[in-house]
Amino acid sequence: MSDEDIEMIVAMIRPDKLGDVKQSLAEVGAPSLTVTNVSGRGSQPAKTGQWRGEEYVVDLHQKVKVECVVAEIPSEDVVEAIREGAHTGEKGDGKIFVLPVSDAVQIRTDKSGPEAV
């Protein structure tokens, strides 16, 4: 990663692993993150349940989406921190995506590029 690169790391993780991921990110010095509750389907199997005598299938599982934009910290360090914090070894641990960011602008100061991150 060159000095001018800005990247966004997006991870879909189990909700109960959010605390561990936040701690891992703090240890590598990740400056900020955004957390959103989402639901989705991947390789984790569907669950069948019963409610008031009716059977139902849950194939969309609750996840937490963690987004982190980095410029000065190597994205590989952030990815590894998320992977270590979210890992259980079971299906449904989640996925991590690394995306290039063409520009960033800080609204308050009007800084742009890596300075805005």
The first five atom37 places (N, CA, C, CB, O) and aatype in JSON, in Angstrom:
{
  "aatype": [12, 15, 3, 6, 3, 9, 6, 12, 9, 19, 0, 12, 9, 1, 14, 3, 11, 10, 7, 3, 19, 11, 5, 15, 10, 0, 6, 19, 7, 0, 14, 15, 10, 16, 19, 16, 2, 19, 15, 7, 1, 7, 15, 5, 14, 0, 11, 16, 7, 5, 17, 1, 7, 6, 6, 18, 19, 19, 3, 10, 8, 5, 11, 19, 11, 19, 6, 4, 19, 19, 0, 6, 9, 14, 15, 6, 3, 19, 19, 6, 0, 9, 1, 6, 7, 0, 8, 16, 7, 6, 11, 7, 3, 7, 11, 9, 13, 19, 10, 14, 19, 15, 3, 0, 19, 5, 9, 1, 16, 3, 11, 15, 7, 14, 6, 0, 19],
  "atom_mask": [
    [1, 1, 1, 1, 1],
    [1, 1, 1, 1, 1],
    [1, 1, 1, 1, 1],
    [1, 1, 1, 1, 1],
    [1, 1, 1, 1, 1],
    [1, 1, 1, 1, 1],
    [1, 1, 1, 1, 1],
    [1, 1, 1, 1, 1],
    [1, 1, 1, 1, 1],
    [1, 1, 1, 1, 1],
    [1, 1, 1, 1, 1],
    [1, 1, 1, 1, 1],
    [1, 1, 1, 1, 1],
    [1, 1, 1, 1, 1],
    [1, 1, 1, 1, 1],
    [1, 1, 1, 1, 1],
    [1, 1, 1, 1, 1],
    [1, 1, 1, 1, 1],
    [1, 1, 1, 0, 1],
    [1, 1, 1, 1, 1],
    [1, 1, 1, 1, 1],
    [1, 1, 1, 1, 1],
    [1, 1, 1, 1, 1],
    [1, 1, 1, 1, 1],
    [1, 1, 1, 1, 1],
    [1, 1, 1, 1, 1],
    [1, 1, 1, 1, 1],
    [1, 1, 1, 1, 1],
    [1, 1, 1, 0, 1],
    [1, 1, 1, 1, 1],
    [1, 1, 1, 1, 1],
    [1, 1, 1, 1, 1],
    [1, 1, 1, 1, 1],
    [1, 1, 1, 1, 1],
    [1, 1, 1, 1, 1],
    [1, 1, 1, 1, 1],
    [1, 1, 1, 1, 1],
    [1, 1, 1, 1, 1],
    [1, 1, 1, 1, 1],
    [1, 1, 1, 0, 1],
    [1, 1, 1, 1, 1],
    [1, 1, 1, 0, 1],
    [1, 1, 1, 1, 1],
    [1, 1, 1, 1, 1],
    [1, 1, 1, 1, 1],
    [1, 1, 1, 1, 1],
    [1, 1, 1, 1, 1],
    [1, 1, 1, 1, 1],
    [1, 1, 1, 0, 1],
    [1, 1, 1, 1, 1],
    [1, 1, 1, 1, 1],
    [1, 1, 1, 1, 1],
    [1, 1, 1, 0, 1],
    [1, 1, 1, 1, 1],
    [1, 1, 1, 1, 1],
    [1, 1, 1, 1, 1],
    [1, 1, 1, 1, 1],
    [1, 1, 1, 1, 1],
    [1, 1, 1, 1, 1],
    [1, 1, 1, 1, 1],
    [1, 1, 1, 1, 1],
    [1, 1, 1, 1, 1],
    [1, 1, 1, 1, 1],
    [1, 1, 1, 1, 1],
    [1, 1, 1, 1, 1],
    [1, 1, 1, 1, 1],
    [1, 1, 1, 1, 1],
    [1, 1, 1, 1, 1],
    [1, 1, 1, 1, 1],
    [1, 1, 1, 1, 1],
    [1, 1, 1, 1, 1],
    [1, 1, 1, 1, 1],
    [1, 1, 1, 1, 1],
    [1, 1, 1, 1, 1],
    [1, 1, 1, 1, 1],
    [1, 1, 1, 1, 1],
    [1, 1, 1, 1, 1],
    [1, 1, 1, 1, 1],
    [1, 1, 1, 1, 1],
    [1, 1, 1, 1, 1],
    [1, 1, 1, 1, 1],
    [1, 1, 1, 1, 1],
    [1, 1, 1, 1, 1],
    [1, 1, 1, 1, 1],
    [1, 1, 1, 0, 1],
    [1, 1, 1, 1, 1],
    [1, 1, 1, 1, 1],
    [1, 1, 1, 1, 1],
    [1, 1, 1, 0, 1],
    [1, 1, 1, 1, 1],
    [1, 1, 1, 1, 1],
    [1, 1, 1, 0, 1],
    [1, 1, 1, 1, 1],
    [1, 1, 1, 0, 1],
    [1, 1, 1, 1, 1],
    [1, 1, 1, 1, 1],
    [1, 1, 1, 1, 1],
    [1, 1, 1, 1, 1],
    [1, 1, 1, 1, 1],
    [1, 1, 1, 1, 1],
    [1, 1, 1, 1, 1],
    [1, 1, 1, 1, 1],
    [1, 1, 1, 1, 1],
    [1, 1, 1, 1, 1],
    [1, 1, 1, 1, 1],
    [1, 1, 1, 1, 1],
    [1, 1, 1, 1, 1],
    [1, 1, 1, 1, 1],
    [1, 1, 1, 1, 1],
    [1, 1, 1, 1, 1],
    [1, 1, 1, 1, 1],
    [1, 1, 1, 1, 1],
    [1, 1, 1, 0, 1],
    [1, 1, 1, 1, 1],
    [1, 1, 1, 1, 1],
    [1, 1, 1, 1, 1],
    [1, 1, 1, 1, 1]
  ],
  "atom_positions": [
    [[0.84, -1.18, 0.0], [0.0, 0.0, 0.0], [0.88, 1.24, 0.0], [-0.95, 0.0, 1.21], [1.75, 1.37, 0.86]],
    [[0.68, 2.15, -0.95], [1.48, 3.37, -1.0], [0.91, 4.4, -0.03], [1.51, 3.94, -2.43], [-0.16, 4.2, 0.54]],
    [[1.64, 5.52, 0.16], [1.23, 6.54, 1.12], [-0.08, 7.21, 0.73], [2.31, 7.58, 1.26], [-0.76, 7.77, 1.59]],
    [[-0.44, 7.18, -0.53], [-1.63, 7.88, -1.0], [-2.86, 7.0, -1.08], [-1.36, 8.48, -2.34], [-3.94, 7.49, -1.42]],
    [[-2.75, 5.72, -0.77], [-3.88, 4.81, -0.86], [-4.83, 4.98, 0.32], [-3.4, 3.38, -0.95], [-4.41, 5.1, 1.47]],
    [[-6.12, 4.98, 0.0], [-7.17, 4.94, 1.01], [-7.97, 3.69, 0.72], [-8.07, 6.25, 1.0], [-8.37, 3.46, -0.42]],
    [[-8.21, 2.88, 1.76], [-8.97, 1.66, 1.56], [-10.05, 1.54, 2.62], [-8.05, 0.43, 1.59], [-9.89, 1.99, 3.75]],
    [[-11.15, 0.91, 2.23], [-12.24, 0.62, 3.16], [-12.28, -0.88, 3.38], [-13.6, 1.15, 2.62], [-12.32, -1.67, 2.44]],
    [[-12.26, -1.25, 4.64], [-12.4, -2.66, 5.01], [-13.82, -2.83, 5.53], [-11.31, -3.1, 6.08], [-14.23, -2.15, 6.47]],
    [[-14.55, -3.77, 4.92], [-15.93, -4.06, 5.31], [-15.96, -5.51, 5.77], [-16.94, -3.81, 4.13], [-15.53, -6.41, 5.05]],
    [[-16.48, -5.73, 6.97], [-16.55, -7.09, 7.52], [-17.96, -7.38, 7.99], [-15.55, -7.28, 8.67], [-18.61, -6.53, 8.61]],
    [[-18.44, -8.58, 7.69], [-19.71, -9.08, 8.21], [-19.35, -10.13, 9.24], [-20.64, -9.67, 7.06], [-18.77, -11.16, 8.9]],
    [[-19.7, -9.88, 10.51], [-19.29, -10.78, 11.59], [-20.48, -11.15, 12.47], [-18.18, -10.13, 12.44], [-21.56, -10.58, 12.35]],
    [[-20.25, -12.13, 13.34], [-21.27, -12.52, 14.32], [-21.42, -11.37, 15.34], [-20.87, -13.88, 15.04], [-20.43, -10.77, 15.75]],
    [[-22.65, -11.08, 15.76], [-22.85, -9.99, 16.72], [-22.1, -10.18, 18.04], [-24.32, -9.85, 17.01], [-21.64, -9.21, 18.63]],
    [[-21.98, -11.43, 18.49], [-21.32, -11.67, 19.77], [-19.81, -11.5, 19.71], [-21.65, -13.05, 20.25], [-19.16, -11.51, 20.75]],
    [[-19.24, -11.34, 18.52], [-17.79, -11.15, 18.38], [-17.41, -9.68, 18.21], [-17.28, -11.94, 17.19], [-16.23, -9.37, 18.05]],
    [[-18.38, -8.77, 18.26], [-18.1, -7.35, 18.05], [-17.12, -6.8, 19.08], [-19.39, -6.54, 18.09], [-16.21, -6.05, 18.72]],
    [[-17.28, -7.14, 20.33], [-16.37, -6.66, 21.37], [-14.94, -7.08, 21.12], [0.0, 0.0, 0.0], [-14.02, -6.28, 21.28]],
    [[-14.74, -8.34, 20.72], [-13.4, -8.83, 20.43], [-12.79, -8.11, 19.23], [-13.44, -10.34, 20.17], [-11.61, -7.79, 19.22]],
    [[-13.62, -7.86, 18.2], [-13.13, -7.17, 17.0], [-12.75, -5.73, 17.35], [-14.21, -7.18, 15.87], [-11.71, -5.24, 16.9]],
    [[-13.58, -5.05, 18.13], [-13.26, -3.68, 18.52], [-11.95, -3.62, 19.3], [-14.4, -3.08, 19.37], [-11.14, -2.71, 19.09]],
    [[-11.73, -4.58, 20.18], [-10.49, -4.62, 20.96], [-9.3, -4.86, 20.04], [-10.57, -5.71, 22.04], [-8.26, -4.22, 20.2]],
    [[-9.43, -5.79, 19.09], [-8.34, -6.08, 18.15], [-8.02, -4.86, 17.29], [-8.71, -7.27, 17.25], [-6.85, -4.57, 17.04]],
    [[-9.05, -4.15, 16.84], [-8.83, -2.95, 16.03], [-8.14, -1.86, 16.84], [-10.17, -2.42, 15.49], [-7.27, -1.16, 16.32]],
    [[-8.5, -1.71, 18.11], [-7.84, -0.71, 18.96], [-6.37, -1.04, 19.14], [-8.53, -0.64, 20.33], [-5.53, -0.13, 19.19]],
    [[-6.04, -2.32, 19.23], [-4.65, -2.73, 19.4], [-3.78, -2.41, 18.2], [-4.59, -4.21, 19.68], [-2.59, -2.14, 18.36]],
    [[-4.35, -2.43, 16.97], [-3.56, -2.08, 15.79], [-3.66, -0.6, 15.46], [-4.02, -2.9, 14.58], [-3.04, -0.13, 14.5]],
    [[-4.43, 0.15, 16.26], [-4.51, 1.6, 16.06], [-5.45, 2.04, 14.97], [0.0, 0.0, 0.0], [-5.28, 3.13, 14.41]],
    [[-6.45, 1.21, 14.64], [-7.44, 1.62, 13.63], [-8.19, 2.84, 14.17], [-8.43, 0.44, 13.29], [-8.75, 2.78, 15.26]],
    [[-8.22, 3.92, 13.42], [-8.71, 5.19, 13.95], [-10.21, 5.26, 14.2], [-8.34, 6.27, 13.03], [-10.64, 5.86, 15.19]],
    [[-11.0, 4.68, 13.34], [-12.45, 4.8, 13.5], [-13.14, 3.63, 12.83], [-12.95, 6.12, 12.91], [-12.55, 2.92, 12.02]],
    [[-14.4, 3.44, 13.19], [-15.17, 2.38, 12.56], [-16.64, 2.73, 12.63], [-14.89, 1.02, 13.22], [-17.07, 3.53, 13.47]],
    [[-17.4, 2.12, 11.74], [-18.85, 2.24, 11.72], [-19.43, 0.85, 11.87], [-19.35, 2.93, 10.41], [-18.96, -0.09, 11.23]],
    [[-20.44, 0.72, 12.71], [-21.06, -0.57, 12.98], [-22.54, -0.49, 12.64], [-20.84, -1.01, 14.46], [-23.23, 0.43, 13.07]],
    [[-23.03, -1.47, 11.88], [-24.43, -1.52, 11.48], [-24.96, -2.93, 11.71], [-24.61, -1.1, 10.01], [-24.27, -3.91, 11.4]],
    [[-26.16, -3.06, 12.24], [-26.8, -4.37, 12.37], [-27.43, -4.72, 11.04], [-27.86, -4.38, 13.51], [-28.2, -3.93, 10.49]],
    [[-27.1, -5.9, 10.52], [-27.62, -6.35, 9.23], [-28.05, -7.8, 9.35], [-26.55, -6.18, 8.11], [-27.78, -8.45, 10.36]],
    [[-28.72, -8.32, 8.33], [-29.02, -9.74, 8.27], [-28.67, -10.22, 6.87], [-30.52, -10.03, 8.62], [-28.78, -9.47, 5.9]],
    [[-28.27, -11.47, 6.78], [-27.87, -11.99, 5.49], [-27.77, -13.5, 5.49], [0.0, 0.0, 0.0], [-28.01, -14.16, 6.5]],
    [[-27.39, -14.02, 4.33], [-27.3, -15.46, 4.16], [-25.99, -15.78, 3.46], [-28.51, -16.01, 3.35], [-25.62, -15.12, 2.49]],
    [[-25.3, -16.77, 3.94], [-24.05, -17.23, 3.34], [-23.99, -18.74, 3.44], [0.0, 0.0, 0.0], [-24.96, -19.43, 3.12]],
    [[-22.87, -19.26, 3.9], [-22.72, -20.71, 4.0], [-23.3, -21.26, 5.29], [-21.26, -21.08, 3.9], [-23.41, -22.48, 5.44]],
    [[-23.69, -20.39, 6.23], [-24.27, -20.84, 7.49], [-25.64, -21.47, 7.2], [-24.41, -19.65, 8.5], [-26.46, -20.86, 6.51]],
    [[-25.9, -22.67, 7.71], [-27.15, -23.36, 7.39], [-28.37, -22.65, 7.98], [-27.1, -24.79, 7.89], [-28.27, -21.96, 9.0]],
    [[-29.52, -22.83, 7.33], [-30.78, -22.28, 7.83], [-31.2, -23.03, 9.09], [-31.89, -22.37, 6.75], [-30.86, -24.2, 9.27]],
    [[-31.93, -22.34, 9.95], [-32.43, -22.96, 11.17], [-33.94, -23.08, 11.07], [-32.01, -22.14, 12.43], [-34.62, -22.19, 10.55]],
    [[-34.46, -24.18, 11.59], [-35.9, -24.4, 11.61], [-36.39, -24.26, 13.04], [-36.28, -25.79, 11.02], [-35.75, -24.76, 13.97]],
    [[-37.51, -23.59, 13.21], [-38.08, -23.42, 14.53], [-39.58, -23.57, 14.5], [0.0, 0.0, 0.0], [-40.17, -23.76, 13.43]],
    [[-40.2, -23.5, 15.67], [-41.65, -23.58, 15.76], [-42.14, -22.44, 16.63], [-42.11, -24.94, 16.33], [-41.54, -22.12, 17.66]],
    [[-43.24, -21.83, 16.21], [-43.86, -20.78, 16.99], [-45.36, -20.94, 16.88], [-43.41, -19.38, 16.51], [-45.91, -20.89, 15.78]],
    [[-46.02, -21.13, 18.0], [-47.47, -21.35, 18.07], [-47.92, -22.48, 17.15], [-48.2, -20.07, 17.72], [-48.94, -22.38, 16.47]],
    [[-47.15, -23.54, 17.15], [-47.51, -24.72, 16.38], [-47.15, -24.66, 14.91], [0.0, 0.0, 0.0], [-47.3, -25.66, 14.2]],
    [[-46.67, -23.54, 14.44], [-46.29, -23.39, 13.03], [-44.77, -23.47, 12.9], [-46.81, -22.04, 12.44], [-44.03, -22.87, 13.68]],
    [[-44.33, -24.22, 11.92], [-42.9, -24.33, 11.66], [-42.46, -23.19, 10.76], [-42.56, -25.69, 11.01], [-43.17, -22.81, 9.83]],
    [[-41.28, -22.63, 11.05], [-40.72, -21.56, 10.21], [-39.23, -21.8, 10.01], [-40.97, -20.17, 10.85], [-38.59, -22.5, 10.78]],
    [[-38.71, -21.2, 8.95], [-37.29, -21.35, 8.61], [-36.63, -19.97, 8.68], [-37.11, -21.98, 7.19], [-37.11, -19.0, 8.1]],
    [[-35.52, -19.91, 9.39], [-34.73, -18.69, 9.47], [-33.51, -18.89, 8.58], [-34.32, -18.35, 10.95], [-32.59, -19.62, 8.95]],
    [[-33.5, -18.25, 7.42], [-32.33, -18.38, 6.54], [-31.56, -17.07, 6.42], [-32.77, -18.86, 5.16], [-30.51, -17.03, 5.78]],
    [[-32.07, -16.01, 7.0], [-31.32, -14.76, 7.09], [-30.85, -14.61, 8.54], [-32.19, -13.52, 6.64], [-31.67, -14.48, 9.45]],
    [[-29.55, -14.64, 8.74], [-28.96, -14.62, 10.08], [-28.54, -13.2, 10.44], [-27.76, -15.57, 10.16], [-28.1, -12.43, 9.59]],
    [[-28.67, -12.88, 11.72], [-28.26, -11.56, 12.2], [-26.74, -11.47, 12.18], [-28.81, -11.29, 13.62], [-26.05, -12.37, 12.67]],
    [[-26.24, -10.39, 11.62], [-24.8, -10.13, 11.55], [-24.56, -8.68, 11.93], [-24.23, -10.44, 10.14], [-25.5, -7.9, 12.06]],
    [[-23.31, -8.34, 12.11], [-22.88, -6.97, 12.33], [-21.93, -6.6, 11.2], [-22.21, -6.79, 13.74], [-20.99, -7.34, 10.91]],
    [[-22.19, -5.47, 10.57], [-21.32, -4.98, 9.5], [-20.39, -3.93, 10.11], [-22.17, -4.37, 8.3], [-20.84, -2.93, 10.66]],
    [[-19.09, -4.18, 10.0], [-18.08, -3.27, 10.53], [-17.35, -2.66, 9.34], [-17.08, -4.01, 11.5], [-16.83, -3.39, 8.49]],
    [[-17.31, -1.33, 9.28], [-16.61, -0.63, 8.2], [-15.51, 0.22, 8.81], [-17.6, 0.25, 7.36], [-15.72, 0.91, 9.81]],
    [[-14.34, 0.17, 8.2], [-13.19, 0.91, 8.7], [-12.43, 1.44, 7.49], [-12.28, 0.03, 9.61], [-12.04, 0.67, 6.61]],
    [[-12.2, 2.75, 7.44], [-11.44, 3.36, 6.35], [-10.06, 3.71, 6.88], [-12.17, 4.63, 5.78], [-9.92, 4.36, 7.91]],
    [[-9.04, 3.26, 6.15], [-7.66, 3.48, 6.6], [-6.83, 4.1, 5.49], [-7.01, 2.17, 7.06], [-7.07, 3.87, 4.3]],
    [[-5.85, 4.89, 5.9], [-4.91, 5.47, 4.95], [-3.47, 5.25, 5.42], [-5.19, 6.98, 4.77], [-2.61, 4.86, 4.63]],
    [[-3.22, 5.5, 6.7], [-1.86, 5.38, 7.22], [-1.55, 4.0, 7.79], [-1.63, 6.42, 8.29], [-0.4, 3.57, 7.8]],
    [[-2.57, 3.32, 8.26], [-2.41, 1.97, 8.82], [-2.55, 0.97, 7.68], [-3.46, 1.69, 9.96], [-3.49, 1.07, 6.9]],
    [[-1.64, 0.01, 7.55], [-1.77, -0.98, 6.48], [-3.08, -1.76, 6.59], [-0.58, -1.95, 6.51], [-3.44, -2.25, 7.67]],
    [[-3.78, -1.87, 5.48], [-5.06, -2.57, 5.5], [-4.89, -4.03, 5.9], [-5.73, -2.47, 4.13], [-5.81, -4.63, 6.46]],
    [[-3.74, -4.61, 5.6], [-3.49, -6.01, 5.98], [-3.54, -6.18, 7.49], [-2.12, -6.47, 5.44], [-4.02, -7.2, 7.99]],
    [[-3.04, -5.18, 8.24], [-3.07, -5.25, 9.7], [-4.51, -5.2, 10.22], [-2.25, -4.11, 10.31], [-4.86, -5.9, 11.16]],
    [[-5.33, -4.36, 9.59], [-6.73, -4.23, 9.99], [-7.49, -5.51, 9.68], [-7.39, -3.02, 9.28], [-8.28, -5.99, 10.49]],
    [[-7.25, -6.07, 8.49], [-7.91, -7.33, 8.11], [-7.53, -8.43, 9.08], [-7.52, -7.73, 6.66], [-8.4, -9.19, 9.52]],
    [[-6.27, -8.53, 9.44], [-5.82, -9.57, 10.35], [-6.42, -9.37, 11.75], [-4.29, -9.59, 10.43], [-6.76, -10.34, 12.42]],
    [[-6.54, -8.12, 12.18], [-7.14, -7.83, 13.49], [-8.61, -8.25, 13.52], [-7.01, -6.33, 13.83], [-9.07, -8.85, 14.49]],
    [[-9.34, -7.95, 12.45], [-10.75, -8.35, 12.38], [-10.86, -9.87, 12.34], [-11.43, -7.72, 11.14], [-11.7, -10.45, 13.03]],
    [[-10.01, -10.5, 11.52], [-10.06, -11.96, 11.41], [-9.79, -12.64, 12.75], [-9.05, -12.45, 10.37], [-10.49, -13.58, 13.12]],
    [[-8.79, -12.15, 13.47], [-8.47, -12.74, 14.77], [-9.6, -12.54, 15.78], [-7.18, -12.15, 15.31], [-9.93, -13.44, 16.54]],
    [[-10.19, -11.34, 15.78], [-11.25, -11.05, 16.73], [-12.55, -11.78, 16.44], [0.0, 0.0, 0.0], [-13.29, -12.11, 17.36]],
    [[-12.84, -12.04, 15.16], [-14.12, -12.63, 14.77], [-14.07, -14.15, 14.62], [-14.57, -12.03, 13.47], [-15.12, -14.78, 14.48]],
    [[-12.9, -14.75, 14.66], [-12.75, -16.18, 14.36], [-13.29, -17.07, 15.47], [-11.29, -16.5, 14.13], [-12.94, -16.92, 16.64]],
    [[-14.16, -18.01, 15.09], [-14.6, -19.08, 16.0], [-14.3, -20.45, 15.41], [-16.11, -18.95, 16.29], [-14.27, -21.44, 16.14]],
    [[-14.07, -20.51, 14.1], [-13.81, -21.77, 13.43], [-15.06, -22.48, 12.95], [0.0, 0.0, 0.0], [-14.98, -23.59, 12.43]],
    [[-16.23, -21.85, 13.12], [-17.48, -22.45, 12.7], [-18.05, -21.72, 11.49], [-18.5, -22.44, 13.86], [-17.65, -20.59, 11.19]],
    [[-18.99, -22.37, 10.8], [-19.66, -21.7, 9.69], [-20.37, -20.47, 10.23], [-20.65, -22.66, 8.98], [-20.9, -20.48, 11.34]],
    [[-20.38, -19.41, 9.41], [-21.06, -18.19, 9.82], [-20.16, -17.18, 10.51], [0.0, 0.0, 0.0], [-20.65, -16.18, 11.03]],
    [[-18.85, -17.43, 10.53], [-17.92, -16.46, 11.12], [-17.95, -15.13, 10.37], [-16.49, -17.02, 11.13], [-17.74, -14.08, 10.97]],
    [[-18.21, -15.17, 9.06], [-18.33, -13.93, 8.3], [-17.31, -13.81, 7.18], [0.0, 0.0, 0.0], [-16.59, -14.76, 6.86]],
    [[-17.28, -12.62, 6.61], [-16.38, -12.33, 5.49], [-15.79, -10.95, 5.69], [-17.12, -12.43, 4.13], [-16.36, -10.11, 6.39]],
    [[-14.63, -10.72, 5.06], [-13.97, -9.41, 5.08], [-13.69, -9.02, 3.64], [-12.64, -9.43, 5.94], [-13.18, -9.82, 2.85]],
    [[-14.03, -7.78, 3.3], [-13.8, -7.25, 1.96], [-12.92, -6.01, 2.06], [-15.14, -6.92, 1.24], [-13.09, -5.21, 2.98]],
    [[-11.99, -5.85, 1.13], [-11.13, -4.67, 1.08], [-11.42, -3.95, -0.23], [-9.6, -5.05, 1.2], [-11.28, -4.52, -1.32]],
    [[-11.83, -2.68, -0.12], [-12.23, -1.9, -1.28], [-11.38, -0.65, -1.41], [-13.72, -1.53, -1.19], [-11.07, -0.01, -0.4]],
    [[-10.99, -0.27, -2.63], [-10.27, 1.0, -2.8], [-11.23, 2.18, -2.64], [-9.57, 1.06, -4.18], [-12.39, 2.09, -3.05]],
    [[-10.75, 3.27, -2.07], [-11.53, 4.5, -1.93], [-10.84, 5.56, -2.77], [-11.66, 4.95, -0.41], [-9.66, 5.84, -2.56]],
    [[-11.57, 6.14, -3.72], [-10.94, 7.11, -4.62], [-10.64, 8.43, -3.95], [-11.83, 7.35, -5.82], [-9.66, 9.09, -4.3]],
    [[-11.45, 8.85, -2.97], [-11.21, 10.11, -2.27], [-12.02, 10.15, -1.0], [-11.55, 11.32, -3.17], [-12.97, 9.39, -0.83]],
    [[-11.64, 11.03, -0.09], [-12.37, 11.26, 1.15], [-12.29, 12.75, 1.44], [-11.79, 10.41, 2.33], [-11.26, 13.38, 1.2]],
    [[-13.36, 13.32, 1.96], [-13.4, 14.73, 2.31], [-13.95, 14.85, 3.72], [-14.26, 15.56, 1.29], [-15.02, 14.32, 4.02]],
    [[-13.21, 15.54, 4.59], [-13.69, 15.78, 5.94], [-14.54, 17.05, 5.91], [-12.49, 15.92, 6.96], [-14.06, 18.11, 5.51]],
    [[-15.77, 16.95, 6.3], [-16.73, 18.04, 6.17], [-16.32, 19.26, 7.01], [-18.13, 17.57, 6.57], [-16.36, 20.39, 6.52]],
    [[-15.93, 19.03, 8.25], [-15.63, 20.15, 9.16], [-14.44, 20.98, 8.68], [-15.35, 19.64, 10.55], [-14.51, 22.21, 8.68]],
    [[-13.34, 20.3, 8.28], [-12.1, 21.02, 7.95], [-11.87, 21.17, 6.46], [-10.92, 20.31, 8.56], [-10.97, 21.91, 6.05]],
    [[-12.64, 20.5, 5.63], [-12.49, 20.5, 4.18], [-11.19, 19.84, 3.72], [-12.55, 21.92, 3.67], [-10.77, 20.04, 2.57]],
    [[-10.55, 19.06, 4.6], [-9.38, 18.3, 4.2], [-9.83, 17.2, 3.26], [-8.62, 17.72, 5.44], [-10.96, 16.71, 3.35]],
    [[-8.94, 16.8, 2.35], [-9.29, 15.71, 1.45], [-8.15, 14.73, 1.32], [-9.66, 16.26, 0.09], [-7.02, 14.99, 1.75]],
    [[-8.45, 13.58, 0.74], [-7.45, 12.53, 0.57], [-7.12, 11.87, 1.9], [0.0, 0.0, 0.0], [-7.97, 11.83, 2.8]],
    [[-5.91, 11.33, 2.03], [-5.52, 10.63, 3.25], [-5.6, 11.5, 4.51], [-4.12, 10.1, 3.1], [-5.82, 10.99, 5.6]],
    [[-5.42, 12.82, 4.36], [-5.52, 13.7, 5.53], [-6.92, 13.7, 6.14], [-5.15, 15.12, 5.14], [-7.07, 13.94, 7.33]],
    [[-7.94, 13.43, 5.33], [-9.32, 13.43, 5.79], [-9.65, 12.19, 6.6], [-10.27, 13.53, 4.62], [-10.6, 12.18, 7.39]],
    [[-8.87, 11.15, 6.4], [-9.16, 9.88, 7.08], [-8.62, 9.96, 8.49], [-8.54, 8.67, 6.33], [-8.75, 9.01, 9.26]]
  ]
}
